[in-house]
Amino acid sequence: MTNLNTETIPFARPSLGREEEEAVLKVMRSGWLTTGAEAQAFEEEFSAFTGAPWALAVNSATAGLHLVLEALGVQEGDKVLVPSFTFTASAEVIRYCGGDPVFVDCAPGRMNMDVRACETTIRSLLKEGARAKGIMAVHIAGDPEFIEDLQEISRRYGLFLVEDAAHCFPVDSADGMIGTRSDAGVYSFYANKTITTGEGGMIVTSNSRIRERVCAMRLHGINKSVWNRYTEAGAPWEYDVIAPGFKYNMNDMAAAIGRIQLKRALSMLDQRKEAVRTYLEILGSSPVSRLLDLPEWKENHAWHLFIIRLKTDRLAISRNEFIEQLNKSGIGTSVHYKPLHMMTYYRERYSLEESDFPEAASLFHRVVSLPLFPGISRQQIERVCDCVIEILSSGDR
Ligand SMILES: Cc1ncc(COP(=O)(O)O)c(C=O)c1O
């Protein structure tokens, strides 16, 4: 490569500063580390921010999705529709409950689940007499495309709708914040997400039965939170266990970081948007743009990921070779996603073929996620684009 700048540009990087450091220190010095006043305040602030009646903090989005499905009563033999083109957490939580994921392909030329294929699948499940219970919507890269259609379909067929909004915080819509208009929405605060607590997640819901069940099940199935047991009148050991629950509560150090991140969420989103505009401006106007499908600009998008799709039929190099060359130039990348129907467990358990989901399978061979994080500089983006342009120009057939 002609580019002599050897600085490594990571694929993702959390944006944490003095305020987060001080907030954690305060908790460490307080003597109360587990779920307590910080987690409670984080939930209240999150509920006010999103407009959701209840926000319930957990230690990962995976835990949150599991709790929601459990609260919705998913059990052995139940079918839940889920995209193949997603992270395994979206589907594994259905298996945790004993249910079966029923995979759906991407919409042609898009990354989110195909709504028409989803409806056709629901119809054939119902015709077979299968227990179709619900839909798990996933907003890939932070794009809530098709959510209104999925809301409509879930209502029409009497199915629940859960939003795996791990990538999609904070995104407004005409109808309110994305994640808040379904039975439940779950956000991720994993280290590379749009806001982070290291590890963590938040469930939002307006359903009081989900709220009540989640509150107990996230802490061993105990009917009172540990904070309430120690701060309210009565003996802290006086509690009941209503079910064999889980250990999914968020600790107060994570919550303290989350409260600061929440205050910064909109400004970090603006920084992501600015970075995406820069990518689109440079790559969109370059001669290699005909070798790529770039994401379409959308205002109502969390821009968690910036995923380009190579037109591999016009290139002499594969997606993997393209990534290797970028990595050699110090550019961090990732691939979102190898579809779940191509993963050993799901493929073998449900006898799936690569060709069953042609859109997702074709995407897998073409997608590359480029560096995107709050604070990425224009110079860094220019360097990534220079490398992309140079590699593609030399790989042009
Ligand atoms: C689409 C999707 N769903 C769920 C998750 C799980 O999030 P967490 O790591 O907070 O459990 C992820 C994590 O990256 C994800 O990408």
The ligand as a Gaussian input file, in Angstrom:
#p B3LYP/6-31G(d) Opt

LIG

0 1
 C      -28.270000      -8.543000      17.149000
 C      -27.746000      -8.832000      18.525000
 N      -28.590000      -9.309000      19.435000
 C      -28.199000      -9.573000      20.696000
 C      -26.898000      -9.373000      21.076000
 C      -26.479000      -9.732000      22.474000
 O      -26.046000      -8.623000      23.187000
 P      -25.273000      -8.831000      24.560000
 O      -23.834000      -9.029000      24.247000
 O      -25.518000      -7.564000      25.334000
 O      -25.864000     -10.010000      25.230000
 C      -25.970000      -8.871000      20.161000
 C      -24.582000      -8.647000      20.565000
 O      -23.736000      -8.226000      19.857000
 C      -26.405000      -8.604000      18.840000
 O      -25.551000      -8.141000      17.925000

